[in-house]
Amino acid sequence: MTDHIPASALERAHHEYYEHARGIDDATSRVRALRRFNNWVKSVLISEYAMQGFTVLDLCCGKGGDLPKYKFARIAFYVGVDLSKKCIQEAKERYSQLNLGFEALLIAGDVADTEITIDSIVRNDFDIEYDLVSCQFALNYILESEMRLRRFLNNVSEKLKPGGVVIGTVPDCNVLVKKLRTCGQSMTFGNKYYSVRFNKTSFPRSEGAFGLKYGFYLEGSVGNIIQRQEGVEIEYVPENLVIMEQVEIIAREYDLELIYKKNFHDLYLDFKNKYEKLLKIRMNDCSMDEDQWDIAYLYSAFVFRKRGEFKRPPRNSHAGNNVNIRYMRDDEID
C-alpha cells in the first residue's frame, strides 16, 4: 500500500487565503467585476454541459458557492468534496438556506488522497455514477506531483459515466510564462490588483512538469499586503504551474480526452453572444477596467470527455432536499 501523502502546504495556503476571500463583501471589493466575470465563466461551463437530472461531483467545492448554479441547471444529485472541514460545514449551511431541489452529499477530504478514493466514501451511502465533474480554480494547488495528478484523475474518472464530462478553470501556464519572459530580471509582474513572482526564468525539461512553483497575490483573495516601516511587503501564496499539455497526456490513460481549452479572453469571444443576458445579470452593471481584464487573461477553461457513449439519466433521478456530511480522515484541515 502506498504511504499516505497528506494534503500539500499549497492546499493549506489555499484554504487560509483563497477560501477566506469568498466571504468578502462583493460590494466593497475593488475586483468585484473580475469576481463576477469569473462566476459568469463558471455559469457558462455549467450551462453548456450540465443537464436536468445530472449527478455532479464538485471537487474542491469550497463553501458551495456554485450550488445555486446547479439549481438553475436542475441537476438531481450533488457530491461536493473539499479539504477544509470548515468550508464543508459552511457549504451545508448554504445548502440548508436554499431550496435547491436536489439531494447532496458533502465530503471533507483530499481530492488527491493517495489511499482513500472518493467513491469508497460515497458508496457507504449511495451507489452512483457521475454525469459531470467540476474542479474550479484549484488544480494549481493540488498538482504538486505526478502521483497527486494520477490520484486526482482516478477520482475524476472512476465513477464518471462513459461520455461524461469534466469542466474546470485553471491559471493559464502559457500566459504566466509569456509574461515572465517579458518582465526582465525582476521575475515579478502584475498590476495594481495582483502580483506574480517567480524565482527563475526557465523551466528545463529535466526538472519535470510538476512542482514548478511561483508566488501569487490577488487583492482581497490570495495573499496579503503587509505594511512595514520600510514600505509595503507582499505576502505571496505558493502555487504550481499546471502544464495542461502534460495533464492531457496523462488524462488519456484514464479515458479522458481534452475537447475544449480556451483562455478566458477567448472563451468570452466564444460565448458572449450566446450568454449575453447571463453576462449582464452576473455583472449587474459592474464593468471591468483594463487591469481586471488583464487578470482574467491569466486563466483558462478546460473540458474533458470520458470515452464512450453517453446515456442521459432520467430527469428526476435522486431528486430530494437532503444533505449529509462525511469525512475521509480525521486529520484534514478544520
Secondary structure, 3 states (H helix, E strand, C coil): CCCCCCCCHHHHHHHHHHHHHCCCCHHHCCCHHHHHHHHHHHHHHHHHHCCCCCEEEEECCCCCCCHHHHHHHCCCEEEEEECCHHHHHHHHHHHHHCCCCCEEEEEECCCCCCCCCHHHHHCCCCCCCEEEEEEECCHHHHCCCHHHHHHHHHHHHCCEEEEEEEEEEEECHHHHHHHHHCCHHHCEEECCCEEEECCCCCCCHHHCCCCCEEEEEECCCECEEEEECCEEEEECEEEECCCHHHHHHHHHHHCEEEEEEEEHHHHHHHHCCCCHHHHHHHHCCCCCCHHHHHHHCCEEEEEEEECCCCCCCCCCCCCCCCEEEEECCCCCCC
